[in-house]
């Protein structure tokens, strides 16, 4: 067992509540973090290690989060939710990862329901949101990506054809996570031919009840680098009630755009959590591991990568918190959200590499958990958007350079 450095934990707590510090978090978020840490202590490293080995869904952890109301963070109180903003929600996910857990199922339910929150009808919201808030229904699956479309969402080919009071959906999606552990799924499908002049038009968003798909939807689990319950999904004339159309037909692409900034900010918070876990775990090991008669932490070859990663993480955290504050205030935050995701994912990866180097052979040993978290955090340099596309966005929209794609 590697101990987390008490000095670093105490310093972080003190910094969060330092009086007079304009960047200190408000007391209610500091308190929220303590509650999440307390819950996560009930799910220590062996719990996650065993799930990873067996490739199983964290059922007990998700149930505990649901019962405590944390998965209903963004749902308004009138529908049984917490009514939080993105700042509080980001703190929840960050603490889960910083405690050694995996926030994937939590962030999925939180951000996937964003489309329903923002664009759901007055009939859909009271029908589904209270049940999602209570845990009676799970909404953790989001079906967008296709084998031939990749990052160019406007090229998706899954079709939804209107047939009376239903749409018939046919097509194929890939890398769809948690579909086998959800009751509901948000689906993006084409309802009109792609117009080269306006390629973002003709896509529509649907809420699919996975309990009613029968043999019209098939899933094939994919063996991935991390335990993420990822699948290929095939639709064969799947009937979806027209009442389950989210928002306006043909405007689905714009509807999901609304949620991308929130998703990037939440992912950034998770990456900061991962990165802090790496640095704290590696620092604790470096203080006690002795080679050639002294702790390896006395060597600058160990110190510098960890210190550099920590500095990167603190900078990324400030950008992510600013992005979340702008989002909650209703201000434009596209640049900030993308920068937060970019900086946090790179900082987390640097911290992971430094942790593996610090632990040496133990860094590859599943019993020490670093290799598990290493695999988990690697995803976010390419998902939910590649960091190269983030750089292209910043180059075009912030620096004013010509469009590159």
N, C-alpha and C positions, 0 to 999 in steps of 0.2 A: 504494500500500500504506500503510495506517495502522498505526503501531506501537502495541502495547499498552504502557501506561505501566510501565516497570520498577520505579518507586517503589511503585506500587500492588501489583504482583505480589509484590515483596519484603516489603512490609508484611503482606500476607495470609499469606504463608508463615511469617513471624516470629510473627504472632499465633496461628497454628495450633499452634505448638510452644513457646509461651512458658512457661517453667517457673513453677510456682506459680499459673498462671491456671486457676481452676476450670472455665472454659468451653473451655479448649484441647482439641483433639481428641487422642485417644490416638495414640501413635506409629505403630501399624499402619495407621490410617486416613490419616495424613499420608503414609506410604509408599505406600499404595494410590493416593492421589491423584496422586503423582508418576508411578506406572506408567501410569495412565490418560492423563495429559497427554502422556507420551512416545509412547504409541500414537496419540493423536489428532494428533500432529505429522506423522504419516505421511499424514494426510488433511486437507490445508490448505484454505483458502477456495476455491480454484479447483475442487477436487473437489466440494464441496457446491453451488457455483454452477452447475456443469455439470449435475449431477443435477437441480437445481431447474428449469433451463431445459428439460431433456428430460423432466421428470416421471418419473424412473426411481428404482427402489428402490436403496438403498445396499448393493448386494450385497457389494462388497469390504470395506466397513467392518464389516458384520454378520459376515462370515466371519472377519475378524481378531479381533473381540470374542469370537466363539465359540471360536476356536482358543486364545485366551488364557484361556478359562474364565470370562470376565466375565458372559456371559449365563446361566451356571449359578450365579449368585451365591447364590440362596436355596435351591437344591437341596441336600439333605443329602449329606455326603461319601460315605455308603454307596451312594448312587446316582450317584456320579461328579461331584457338584457341589462348590461352594466351601464350602457350609455357613455362609454369612454371615447376619448379621441385617440388619434394615432400615437401621441406621445406616451400615454399610459400603456397602450397595446404593445408598442415597441419594447417598453421596459419589461413586460411580461415575457415576451419571446426571448429577449436577451438574457434574462435571468435563467430561463430553462436551459439554454445552451451553456451558459457560464457555470451552471451547476453540474454539468457533465451529461445532461440529457439531450434529447433530439426533438426540436420544436416543429419538425415538418408537419405532422398531422394537425398541430395547433394552428400554425400559420395558414395551412390550407383552408381550414374551416373559417378562419377569421377573414381572410381576404377574398375567398371565393364568393362568400355571401355578399360582398360589396356590390356586385351587379344587381342582386335582388334588393339590397338596401336603397340603391340610388335610382334604379330604373324599374323595379317591380311595380305592378299595378296595385291599386287599393284593395283588390280582391286577393292578390298573391301574398302581400305582406302579412295581414292578420292570419292567413291560412297556414303559412310556413314558419315565419320568424319565431312565434312563441314556442313552437315545437322544436325548432333548432336550439333555441335558448335553453330549454329544459333538458335537452338531450334525447327527446323522443325521436327526433330525426337527426341524421348526420348529413352534412353537406360538405364533403371534403374532396370531391372530384371535379376537375375542370378539363374538359376535352376540347383542345384547340389544335395541338401539334399533329401534323400528318407526315408520312414518310417522304412525300415529294415536295412538301412546302417549306419545312424547316422554319427559319426565322422570317420568311416572307409570308406572313399570315394571309395576305390577300390572294395567295395562290392555292388555298385549300380547295378541295374538290368534293368533300362530303356534301351531299345535296339534301335539302328538306323541301319537298314538293307538297303544296297545299292540296288536300283531298277532303272537301267538306269541312267538318269541324276538327280535322286533324291535319298534321303534317306527317308525311312518310319520309323517314330519314334513311339514307343509304350511303355507305362510305366506310372509311377506315381511319382510325386515329392511332397514334403511337406515343409511348412514354406518358401514359395517363396513370397517374398515381392514385392509390387508395380507392379505386373504383369498386373493389371487392369489399371494402369496409365502409361504404357510404350508402345511404338510402336515396340521396338525391345527387344529381350531377348537372353542372352548367355546361351546355354544349354550344359551340359555334359552328354553324353550317351555312352553306350557300343557298339562298332562296331566289337568286336571280343570276344570270350570266355575268361574268366579270367584264366590266366596261374598262377598256384601256385608258379612257380619258379620266375616269374616276374609279380606280381599282379598289378603293376601300368601300364602295357601295355594294349592295346585294348580299351582304352577310347578315345573318340574324342569330339572336341568342335565345336559347331555350332552356327550360328547367325540366330535366328528365327524371322521372320517378323510377329508380333502378329496381324497385320491387315489382314492377309491372312489365319488364322488358321481355320476359320469357325467352324463347329461342330466337327472337329477332335481334338480339344483341349477344355477341360472343366475346369473351375476354381470354387473352393468352398471357399468363405471367411471363415477365422478362427477368432474367437473372442480371441484376445490376451490380455496380461496384459497392453500393451501400444498401442497407435494409430500408427500402422505400416503397415496397409493394407497387411496382410499376408494371404496366400492362399495355398490350396492343388490344384495341377494341374495334370490332367489326359490326356495322349496322346493316341489317337486311330488311328494308321496308319497315323500319321500326315506327309504329304510330305514336305520335306525341300530340296531346291535345292542343288545339290552337290557343286555348286559355293559358297554356304554359309558355307562350312567347313572352320573353322579357323585353320590355321597352317597345321600340318601333321596328317593324319588319324592314330589313335592309340597312338598319343602322347599328347592327351588332358590333361591328368593328369599333365604332366610336364609343359604344357602351363599354367595351372592355378596355379601351384606352383610358377611361376614367379611373380604372383600378390599377393601372400599371405603376403609377407613381407611388401609390400606397404599398404595393407589393415590393417595389425596389427598396423603400424605406424600411419595411419590416425585415426583409432579407439582410439589409445592412446591419440592423440591430442584432440579428442572429449571428452574423459573422463576427461582430465585435465580441459577442458572448463567447463564441468558439475560441477566438483569438486570445481572450483573457484567460480562458480555461487552459489553453496550451502554455501560456507564459507562466501562469501560477503553478501549474503542475510541474513544468520543467524546472522552474526556480526552486521549488521545494525539493526536487530530486538533486539538483546541483549543490544544494547546501549540505546534504548528508552523504552523497556519494564521494568516497575518497579514493584517489588514485595517486601513486607516487607520494603518499604521505600527506596529502592535503585535499580539501574539497575541490571538486572540478569547477565549482562556481567561482573559484579564485582566478581561473584562467580567462583571459580576455577573449579567447576563441569561443568560449561559452557565453561570456557576459554580453559581448557586443551584439550578436544576432538577437538575443532575447531583449536587450534594451532597445534595439532598433525597432523590433516588432512591437514592443509596448508603445513606443512613441507613435508609430504608425496607427496603432489601434486607438489611441487617445485622440489623434487628429480626426480619424474616420468617425469616431463617436460624436465629436462636436458637429461635424457636417451632417451626420444623420439626425441628430437632435434638432438642428436648425431646419432641416428639410421637414421633419415631423411637425415642428411648430408652425411653419409656413402652411403646410397642408391643413392643419387644424384651423388656421386663421383664414382659410379660403384664398390664400395668395398663390400665385404661380410658383410651382416648385419643381418643374421638370428637370432643370439643370441640377438643382440640389439633390433630388432623388437619385438621378443617374450617377452623380459624383459620389454620393454616399455608398451606393451599391458597389461602384468600382473600387473606391478606396478601402472599404471594409473587407471586400472579398480578397483583395490583394494582401491586405494586412493580416488577415486570418491565415492565408496560405503561407505567408512568411513566418508567422508564429508557429504554424504546424511544422514547417520544415526545421525551424530552430529547435522545437521540442523533440523531434525525431533524432536530430543530431546530438542533442544533449543526453538523451537516454541511451543512445547507441543501439545495441541489440535489443534492449527492452522496448525501444520505440517501435519495433516490428512485432512485439509479443502481444497477443490479444489480451493477456492477463493484466497489462498496464494501461489499456484503453486508448492510448495515444493513436494507435493505427486505426481504430474505429472512427474516432473523431477526425482523423486525417482524411479518411475516405469521404466522410460526410461533408466536410467543409470544402473539399475540392470542387464539388458540384457548382458552387456559386460563382466561379470564374466564367462559367458558360451558361448558367441558368439563373433566373428566368430569361436573361438576355446575355449574349456574349459580351465580354468586356470590350472587344473590338468594336462592336456596334455602339456601345456606350461612348467610346472615343469618337466614333463617326458622328454621333448625335451632338456631342459637345463641340466638335470642330465646325459643324454646320450651323447649329442654333445659337452657340455662344460666341464662337470666334468669327462667324460669318463667312466661312470657307465654302467652296462649291460642294454641292451634294455629291457623295461618293457612291451611292447605291440607289 
